[in-house]
Amino acid sequence: METRVAVIAIIVENEAAVETVNAILHEYKNCIIGRMGIPYRAKGINVISIAVDASQDDINSMAGKIGKLEGVSAKTVYSAV
């Protein structure tokens, strides 16, 4: 199976969605290379960056599940590698 390297940028504006975001990330833990989460308390949001190495289908599925949550935005950037 061919895999791709990508970064998923996540902004969580709805604090109630944090637990669900973490559950989705746990579901895809084998694809995750690294994760950085920054709580931006002044704005009341969380900014999360997830580096992944997975099939394009898995990356799209993970980002899609996260992006469907109310108050959560997710965008993916793919490496050419």
Beta strands, then each sheet from edge to edge (+ up, - down):
strand 1: 4-12
strand 2: 32-40
strand 3: 45-54
strand 4: 72-78
sheet 1: 2+ 3- 1+ 4-
end
